């Protein structure tokens, strides 16, 4: 779920020295501001945690971006901008020197220093903490990260060092020219050592949480609201316009839309797809559907029967009519996903997949033959459990696809609809045959998606372990030639299609509703990285 974009090579090699805030609210002269400046944002679910290393994805990220700040932020177009770091330099793309701003403060007034990042990143990879995002440190190339995660080295051996209070040295195990932009990921945010060690597992509670972001945690009612107020010690506090931000967990799109229409919510995370045309007519200028760096997909449990049989996975994959799902059931500009990596991914030049060249009838015929070969038919129907989380869009798609599996293949599907936390627990423990999933890029490069199926990736919910696939990704990570790297990525996509641990269904658009008086939302950011610090509310007429 997060971010990166390639910086111009001249900046990467010579360093970037900028003191302005590209992620601040920029209010045009003579703008009439609303005196209250209170923003209400929808969340799709209740966050599983407000601890950066215990979080799972987009739901948590929306709040964490306001409570914490990493070395680097993103602007409205996904470009890297200074966060806690005001300057970064490298000569070989392996050793990076970050200069931290001396006015960065925790919400208790203490200085944010290089040692805070050392502590936090070591905490991320420490296997005792069982972080769901420890893999990101290894993927980023931070030296010894994987060895520490595997318990082979102590956390102190991680390739990060405080040269002095405001100079951070990061050593990578390979050249990563886009590493600064990877630090926008919430897993690499600093946390306050004093707060964590004093309060233990309770440190994220109201009154205990000490962050370094533009806002502070001021109130929380689980499953109802999370209230943030400005952090007076934030280094760019003078450019914070909003006085209060309330996040409301609403996991039903229709309910969120009703709250929006009633004026209770200023911005939604989505809306019911079947209301798209009506909303366009009724709410001109308030409906947005830009492309997003994300893929909606289903994962198969490759470690238990019946989906440990590649023929079963291929048959189920083939009978999903991706064009129908994208164009008719979803229908807000989404594209059929013929590969896992989205078309908008920087540096990705996808080859045409075999499935894309066949008609749906041809795919269905091949699927029936595969299922018969696997020993299933009218007298012995395939039976599977299908897990998805409680969103109306997920339910519509699950019902449509399970109906097609029944109609075309005679498959008996048990639909299991669960709330977010329960769903995540069952998904991560492999308690499913098929599970609904999605991925939005943690940075804008193909490996953000393809690495998800690496054997060591904690997000590999399909439990797909393939040494040839791992070798392809390693080859790509070491490749300096863009054409050769793209060749490796396309070969990895081909292997996904053949082995079918997952089935990509459609590429995301970022559908949401935004009130006309809310300004500063970065709707053009391909990863949907948004900071409340950039937003403000104009006078409502």
C-alpha positions in Angstrom: 0.0 0.0 0.0 2.4 3.1 -0.3 4.7 5.1 -2.5 7.6 6.2 -4.6 8.4 8.0 -7.8 11.8 8.3 -9.5 13.6 11.6 -8.7 15.5 13.3 -11.5 19.0 11.7 -11.5 20.7 15.0 -11.0 19.0 15.4 -7.6 19.7 11.8 -6.6 23.4 12.1 -7.3 24.0 15.5 -5.9 21.5 15.7 -3.2 18.3 17.6 -2.6 18.2 20.7 -0.5 14.8 22.2 -0.1 13.4 24.0 3.0 9.8 24.6 1.8 7.0 22.2 2.4 5.5 20.8 -0.8 3.0 19.0 1.4 1.6 22.1 3.2 -1.7 23.8 2.5 -1.2 26.5 -0.1 -4.2 28.8 0.2 -4.6 31.3 -2.8 -4.6 35.0 -1.9 -8.1 36.4 -1.1 -9.5 32.9 -0.5 -12.3 33.1 2.1 -11.7 30.3 4.6 -14.4 28.7 6.6 -13.9 29.7 10.3 -14.4 26.2 11.7 -11.9 24.3 9.6 -13.2 20.9 10.7 -12.8 18.0 8.2 -14.5 14.6 8.3 -12.9 11.8 6.3 -14.3 8.3 5.8 -12.2 5.2 6.5 -13.2 1.9 4.9 -12.6 0.1 8.2 -11.5 0.5 11.8 -7.7 0.6 11.8 -6.2 -2.6 13.1 -3.5 -0.5 14.9 -2.0 2.9 15.0 1.5 1.5 15.5 3.3 1.8 12.1 4.9 -1.6 12.4 1.6 -3.3 13.4 -0.5 -1.8 10.6 -1.7 -3.6 7.5 -2.4 -1.2 4.7 -4.5 1.7 3.3 -6.9 2.0 6.2 -4.2 2.6 8.8 -2.0 4.6 6.4 -4.6 7.3 6.0 -4.4 8.1 9.7 -0.7 7.4 10.2 0.3 9.9 7.6 -1.2 12.6 9.8 0.2 11.3 13.1 3.7 10.7 11.9 6.2 11.9 9.3 9.0 10.0 7.6 12.2 11.1 6.0 10.3 12.0 2.7 6.8 13.0 1.8 4.9 13.0 -1.5 3.4 15.9 -3.4 0.1 15.8 -5.4 1.7 14.1 -8.3 3.6 11.4 -6.3 7.0 13.2 -6.4 9.2 13.0 -3.4 9.4 16.1 -1.2 11.3 16.8 2.0 9.8 15.5 5.2 12.0 15.1 8.3 14.9 15.0 5.9 15.8 18.3 4.1 18.6 16.8 2.1 19.7 13.4 0.8 22.8 12.4 -1.1 24.5 9.3 -2.6 27.3 8.6 -5.0 26.6 4.9 -5.7 22.8 4.5 -4.9 23.9 2.1 -2.1 25.0 4.4 0.7 22.6 7.3 1.4 23.2 10.2 3.7 20.1 12.0 5.0 20.3 15.4 6.7 17.5 16.0 9.1 15.8 19.3 9.8 16.7 20.6 13.2 13.2 22.0 13.8 11.5 18.6 13.6 9.7 17.9 16.9 7.7 15.2 18.6 4.3 16.2 19.8 5.7 16.5 23.3 8.2 19.1 22.1 11.3 16.9 22.0 13.6 16.9 19.0 13.3 14.2 16.3 16.8 12.9 15.7 18.6 10.3 13.6 18.6 7.9 16.6 14.8 7.9 16.4 15.0 6.4 12.9 17.6 3.9 13.9 15.5 2.7 16.9 12.3 2.6 14.8 13.8 0.7 11.8 15.5 -1.8 14.1 12.2 -2.3 15.8 10.5 -2.9 12.5 12.8 -5.8 11.5 13.1 -7.3 15.0 11.4 -10.7 14.7 10.3 -10.5 18.3 7.8 -7.7 17.2 6.3 -9.8 14.4 5.7 -6.8 12.2 3.4 -7.4 9.2 5.5 -5.0 7.2 9.0 -6.1 8.1 9.4 -7.4 4.6 9.4 -3.8 3.4 12.8 -3.1 4.9 14.3 -6.1 3.1 12.5 -5.1 -0.2 14.0 -1.6 0.2 17.4 -3.2 0.2 18.5 -2.1 3.7 21.6 -4.1 4.6 21.0 -7.2 6.7 17.3 -6.6 7.0 16.3 -10.1 5.8 19.0 -11.8 7.9 17.6 -10.0 11.0 14.0 -10.9 10.1 15.1 -14.5 9.8 16.7 -14.4 13.3 20.3 -14.8 11.9 21.6 -11.4 13.0 20.6 -9.0 15.8 18.6 -5.9 15.0 21.7 -3.7 15.8 23.3 -5.0 12.6 20.7 -3.3 10.4 22.3 -0.9 7.8 21.2 2.3 9.5 23.4 4.5 11.6 23.1 7.9 13.3 26.3 9.8 12.4 25.2 12.7 14.6 21.8 13.9 15.9 20.8 15.2 12.5 22.7 12.9 10.0 21.4 9.5 9.2 23.4 7.0 7.1 21.6 4.2 5.4 23.6 1.3 3.8 21.8 -0.9 1.2 22.8 -4.3 0.0 22.4 -3.3 -3.7 22.0 0.0 -5.6 18.4 1.3 -5.2 18.2 4.7 -7.0 14.7 5.3 -5.8 15.3 4.5 -2.1 14.5 8.0 -0.7 11.0 7.7 -2.1 10.5 4.3 -0.5 10.9 6.0 2.9 7.4 7.5 2.4 6.1 4.1 3.5 4.5 4.2 6.9 6.5 1.2 8.1 9.6 3.4 8.0 8.0 6.2 10.1 9.9 7.1 13.3 8.2 6.2 16.6 8.9 7.8 20.0 11.1 5.4 22.0 10.1 6.8 25.4 6.4 6.4 24.7 6.8 2.9 23.3 8.9 1.6 26.1 6.9 3.3 28.9 3.5 2.2 27.8 4.2 -1.0 25.9 1.3 -2.3 23.8 -0.8 0.6 25.1 1.4 3.3 23.6 -1.0 4.1 20.7 -3.8 5.1 23.1 -5.1 8.7 23.4 -2.8 10.5 25.8 0.0 8.1 25.3 0.7 8.4 21.6 3.5 10.8 20.8 3.9 11.4 17.1 5.9 13.8 14.8 3.2 14.5 12.2 1.1 17.6 11.6 -1.6 16.2 13.9 -2.0 14.6 17.3 -4.4 11.9 18.5 -7.0 13.7 20.6 -9.9 11.2 20.8 -11.0 7.8 19.7 -14.1 5.7 19.9 -13.5 2.3 18.4 -15.6 1.7 15.3 -17.0 5.2 15.5 -14.4 7.9 15.1 -10.7 9.0 15.4 -10.2 12.6 16.3 -7.0 14.5 15.4 -6.0 18.1 16.3 -3.0 20.1 15.1 0.4 19.3 16.6 1.7 22.7 17.8 5.3 21.4 17.7 5.2 20.3 14.0 7.9 22.1 12.1 5.4 23.5 9.5 2.6 24.1 12.0 2.1 27.6 10.7 0.8 26.2 7.4 -1.7 23.8 9.0 -5.1 25.3 8.3 -7.4 22.6 9.6 -8.3 22.7 13.3 -9.8 19.3 13.6 -9.8 16.1 11.5 -12.2 13.3 12.2 -11.8 9.9 10.6 -15.1 7.8 10.6 -14.8 4.1 9.9 -17.7 3.2 7.6 -17.3 -0.1 5.8 -20.5 0.1 3.7 -20.2 2.2 0.6 -23.9 3.0 0.5 -23.9 4.1 4.2 -20.8 6.3 3.6 -22.6 7.9 0.6 -25.7 8.6 2.6 -23.6 10.2 5.3 -21.9 12.3 2.6 -25.2 13.4 1.0 -26.4 14.3 4.5 -23.4 16.5 5.1 -21.9 14.4 7.8 -18.8 13.4 5.7 -16.6 15.7 3.6 -14.7 13.0 1.6 -15.4 9.3 1.0 -13.0 6.5 0.2 -15.4 5.1 -2.4 -19.0 5.0 -3.4 -21.4 2.3 -4.7 -20.4 1.5 -8.3 -24.0 1.1 -9.3 -24.7 4.7 -8.3 -21.9 6.2 -10.5 -24.0 7.6 -13.3 -26.6 9.0 -10.8 -23.9 10.6 -8.7 -22.4 12.2 -11.8 -25.7 13.8 -12.6 -26.6 14.8 -9.1 -23.2 15.9 -7.8 -21.4 17.7 -10.6 -17.8 18.4 -9.7 -17.9 16.1 -6.7 -17.3 12.7 -8.2 -13.7 11.7 -9.0 -12.3 8.5 -10.6 -8.6 8.9 -11.5 -6.4 5.9 -12.2 -4.8 4.4 -9.1 -1.7 2.3 -8.7 -3.6 -0.7 -7.5 -5.0 -4.1 -8.5 -8.0 -6.0 -7.2 -7.3 -9.7 -7.2 -8.2 -13.1 -5.7 -5.6 -15.3 -4.0 -5.7 -19.1 -3.8 -4.4 -21.1 -0.9 -1.7 -23.0 -2.6 -0.8 -25.1 0.5 -4.1 -27.0 1.0 -6.5 -29.0 -1.1 -8.2 -28.4 -3.4 -6.5 -25.2 -4.4 -3.0 -26.7 -4.1 -3.8 -28.3 -7.4 -2.6 -26.0 -10.2 -5.3 -27.2 -12.5 -8.0 -26.1 -10.1 -6.4 -22.6 -9.8 -6.1 -22.3 -13.5 -9.7 -23.4 -14.1 -11.1 -21.0 -11.5 -9.0 -18.2 -12.9 -10.0 -18.7 -16.5 -13.7 -18.6 -15.9 -13.6 -15.1 -14.3 -14.8 -12.7 -17.0 -12.5 -9.8 -16.2 -14.0 -7.6 -18.9 -17.5 -8.1 -17.5 -16.4 -7.4 -14.0 -14.4 -4.2 -14.9 -16.9 -2.7 -17.3 -20.3 -3.8 -16.0 -20.2 -4.8 -12.3 -17.6 -2.1 -11.3 -17.9 0.3 -14.2 -16.2 3.5 -13.1 -13.3 3.4 -15.5 -11.5 0.3 -14.2 -9.5 -1.9 -16.6 -9.4 -5.7 -16.8 -6.2 -6.8 -15.1 -4.3 -9.1 -17.5 -1.3 -8.9 -15.3 -0.7 -8.1 -11.6 1.3 -4.9 -12.2 -0.9 -2.0 -13.2 -0.4 -0.3 -16.5 0.3 3.0 -14.8 3.3 1.7 -13.0 6.5 3.6 -13.8 9.0 1.7 -16.0 6.6 -1.2 -16.7 6.0 -2.2 -20.4 3.7 -5.2 -20.2 3.6 -7.9 -22.8 0.2 -9.2 -23.9 -0.9 -12.1 -21.8 -2.2 -15.4 -23.3 -5.6 -15.0 -21.6 -6.1 -11.6 -23.1 -5.8 -13.1 -26.6 -8.6 -15.7 -26.1 -12.3 -15.2 -26.0 -14.2 -15.9 -22.8 -15.8 -19.0 -24.4 -12.4 -20.4 -25.3 -11.2 -19.8 -21.7 -14.3 -21.5 -20.3 -13.8 -24.6 -22.5 -10.2 -24.9 -21.4 -11.3 -24.5 -17.7 -13.9 -27.3 -18.0 -11.2 -29.6 -19.4 -8.8 -28.8 -16.6 -11.4 -29.4 -13.9 -12.4 -32.8 -15.5 -8.7 -33.7 -15.6 -8.4 -32.9 -11.9 -11.2 -35.4 -11.2 -14.2 -33.1 -10.7 -17.6 -33.1 -12.5 -21.3 -33.4 -12.0 -21.1 -36.5 -9.7 -18.1 -35.1 -7.8 -18.4 -31.3 -7.7 -15.6 -29.1 -6.5 -16.3 -27.5 -3.2 -14.5 -24.4 -2.0 -14.7 -21.6 0.7 -14.4 -18.0 -0.5 -13.4 -15.4 2.0 -14.0 -11.6 1.5 -14.3 -8.6 3.7 -17.5 -6.6 4.3 -17.8 -4.1 1.5 -20.7 -4.0 -1.0 -18.4 -3.9 -4.0 -16.6 -7.0 -2.7 -19.9 -8.8 -2.2 -21.3 -7.9 -5.6 -18.2 -9.3 -7.3 -18.0 -12.4 -5.1 -21.6 -13.2 -5.9 -21.1 -12.7 -9.6 -17.9 -14.8 -9.8 -19.2 -17.6 -7.6 -22.4 -17.8 -9.7 -20.2 -18.1 -12.9 -18.1 -20.8 -11.2 -21.4 -22.7 -10.4 -22.8 -22.2 -13.9 -19.7 -23.0 -15.9 -17.9 -25.5 -13.7 -20.5 -26.8 -11.2 -18.4 -25.5 -8.3 -20.2 -25.3 -4.9 -19.0 -22.1 -3.2 -19.3 -21.3 0.4 -19.2 -17.5 0.7 -17.7 -16.2 3.9 -18.2 -12.5 4.6 -16.3 -11.0 7.6 -15.5 -7.7 9.2 -12.0 -6.3 8.5 -10.1 -7.6 11.6 -11.5 -11.1 11.5 -11.0 -11.2 7.8 -7.4 -10.2 8.1 -6.8 -12.8 10.8 -8.3 -15.6 8.7 -6.6 -14.4 5.5 -3.1 -14.2 7.2 -3.5 -17.7 8.8 -4.6 -19.3 5.5 -8.1 -20.1 6.6 -9.6 -20.0 3.1 -9.5 -21.7 -0.3 -10.0 -18.4 -2.2 -9.7 -14.9 -0.7 -10.5 -11.5 -2.0 -7.5 -9.1 -1.8 -6.1 -5.9 -3.2 -2.8 -4.2 -3.5 -1.8 -0.6 -4.0 1.8 0.2 -4.6 4.1 1.0 -1.7 6.2 2.7 -4.3 5.8 3.3 -8.0 7.8 0.4 -9.5 6.9 -3.1 -10.7 8.6 -4.8 -7.7 6.1 -3.2 -5.4 3.6 -5.7 -6.8 5.6 -8.6 -8.0 7.5 -8.9 -4.7 4.2 -9.7 -3.0 4.5 -13.3 -4.2 8.1 -13.8 -3.1 8.7 -16.7 -0.7 9.9 -14.4 2.1 7.1 -11.7 1.7 4.8 -11.7 4.7 2.0 -10.4 2.4 2.2 -13.6 0.3 -1.2 -14.7 1.4 -1.3 -17.4 -1.4 1.6 -19.1 0.3 3.2 -19.3 -3.1 6.8 -20.6 -2.7 8.7 -20.9 -6.0 12.5 -20.6 -6.2 12.4 -19.8 -9.9 10.1 -16.9 -9.3 12.3 -15.7 -6.4 15.3 -15.9 -8.7 13.6 -13.8 -11.3 12.9 -11.0 -8.8 16.4 -11.1 -7.5 17.8 -10.8 -11.0 15.5 -7.8 -11.6 16.6 -6.2 -8.4 20.3 -6.4 -9.4 19.7 -5.4 -13.1 20.8 -1.9 -14.0 19.6 -2.1 -17.6 16.0 -1.1 -17.8 15.1 -3.3 -20.8 16.6 -6.4 -19.1 14.8 -5.5 -15.9 11.5 -5.2 -17.7 12.1 -8.6 -19.3 12.5 -10.2 -15.9 9.3 -8.5 -14.7 7.4 -9.8 -17.7 8.7 -13.2 -17.1 7.5 -13.0 -13.5 4.1 -12.0 -14.8 4.0 -15.0 -17.1 4.9 -17.3 -14.3 2.0 -15.8 -12.2 -0.4 -16.5 -15.1 0.9 -20.1 -15.5 1.1 -21.0 -11.8 -2.1 -19.1 -10.9 -1.4 -18.4 -7.1 -3.5 -15.3 -7.7 -5.9 -14.1 -10.3 -5.7 -10.3 -11.0 -9.2 -9.1 -11.8 -9.2 -5.3 -12.4 -6.9 -2.3 -12.1 -8.2 0.3 -9.7 -9.5 3.8 -10.2 -9.6 6.0 -7.2 -13.4 6.6 -7.0 -14.5 9.0 -4.2 -16.8 11.9 -3.4 -15.3 15.3 -2.3 -17.3 18.3 -1.1 -16.8 21.4 -3.2 -15.6 23.4 -0.2 -12.7 21.0 0.5 -9.5 22.1 -1.2 -6.0 20.7 -1.3 -6.8 17.0 -1.7 -4.2 15.5 -4.0 -6.5 13.6 -6.3 -3.8 13.3 -9.0 -1.5 11.2 -6.7 -1.4 7.8 -8.3 -0.9 6.1 -4.9 -3.6 8.1 -3.2 -1.1 9.5 -0.7 -2.9 12.3 1.1 -2.0 14.4 4.1 -4.6 16.4 5.9 -1.9 19.1 6.3 -2.4 20.0 2.6 -6.1 20.5 3.0 -8.4 23.4 3.9 -12.0 24.3 3.8 -13.3 27.4 2.0 -16.3 29.4 3.1 -19.5 27.5 2.3 -22.0 29.7 0.3 
